[in-house]
């Protein structure tokens, strides 16, 4: 008789979720499902609002990555206004986005995942947290806090506050950069680059200790999707989309933002509020793709900044050929991106255009359809709006980074469960490893379902008849 294991709540993620494992007669895992159990529905209640409100309104989708929504929304609104925003505004938006990626990647790597990486997947849960890291690896903990603080302070300096700044607006930004803030940010970047490089070296030194996890944490062929520069380099704010396969061969290139729906469709499952986007030409069953730092490094020809490009060949050598497939390597990809983002911030601040006072183009509605795409820390973020003649929203579609990874997360936890769950009991090490697969993607579940909530997680074990055999529940931390 088969059984079902339920993990509820999943810990060290943002949002409500549980995992259900079905175990067969032989004690092996037959199936696994990741259920996102919350819903709020931004796409519905944005209807009827004036387009000018959309960036600040949709930023409330998430308290972790509001800047990402600000940017994607503002870019969609730029299209509705049919304006070309000033160069200074482009530079400032990019600067804000890089700060957002630095602080969010620091949160994911240092606060949520470093306990597993530094203390061990099987460490006592009572010490397997950031405070445990701080006790044994104080420099790492301080670096993580400093990097996140730096990113948040840049957001505050530019936008006026660290969470939900309303500074990014349709047509540009609401005010130019202050010269004092400009110099303060520039002064801090060298120390932040040093901290990021130090921890990148530490992460590279740990790789060999996690061979079982590397081979079982969503290590399989897939497509990879993300933005790229016109030259094919790493991009986070603008540019066309590229899709590559598991061999890093280009499947589709130079997809313009308005044409995204020709290649991306969304499916809905009965057991989760999280939608499942897929590559439309291959269909739902075969069109799985991944987004985020791992995908961006797989599809880029180069990073385009000196220090990140020095380490990119080492990242490529994690596999004999083709794309880096294991989602375990999201961790090292985040650290490479932190280095790259800090370098790009320095380049932007060295360009005098960033202090130009012309930062906004003013216009009324000039188009009925607008698409904005940017790279959130977790991956490709799409905002698509339609308006009436008065500029009121009539339709909204938001494809969130975490949703883009939904099919891969489900397949990944099944792979990990088959490797680490034995018979009808969930040992803590197996439980943590299944959760750790999800943490590789750093999912933002409130964001991806547009929902409000905390961070609980549950895993249940059931037989084929639906009878509960075992349950592990942990409140979010």
Secondary structure as UniProt FT lines:
FT   STRAND          3..9
FT   STRAND          17..23
FT   TURN            25..26
FT   STRAND          29..36
FT   HELIX           42..45
FT   TURN            46..48
FT   HELIX           51..53
FT   HELIX           54..58
FT   HELIX           59..61
FT   HELIX           66..81
FT   HELIX           87..106
FT   HELIX           107..113
FT   HELIX           115..119
FT   TURN            121..122
FT   TURN            125..127
FT   HELIX           130..136
FT   HELIX           138..159
FT   STRAND          168..169
FT   TURN            170..171
FT   STRAND          172..173
FT   HELIX           179..206
FT   HELIX           207..210
FT   HELIX           211..216
FT   STRAND          223..228
FT   TURN            230..231
FT   STRAND          241..244
FT   TURN            246..247
FT   STRAND          250..255
FT   HELIX           257..262
FT   STRAND          264..267
FT   TURN            270..271
FT   STRAND          276..279
FT   HELIX           280..282
FT   HELIX           283..286
FT   STRAND          289..290
FT   HELIX           293..299
FT   HELIX           306..316
FT   TURN            317..318
FT   HELIX           327..329
FT   HELIX           330..350
FT   HELIX           352..355
FT   STRAND          369..376
FT   TURN            377..378
FT   STRAND          379..387
FT   TURN            389..390
FT   STRAND          392..399
FT   HELIX           401..404
FT   HELIX           406..420
FT   TURN            423..424
FT   HELIX           428..440
FT   TURN            441..442
FT   HELIX           445..448
FT   TURN            449..450
FT   STRAND          457..462
FT   TURN            464..465
FT   STRAND          468..474
//
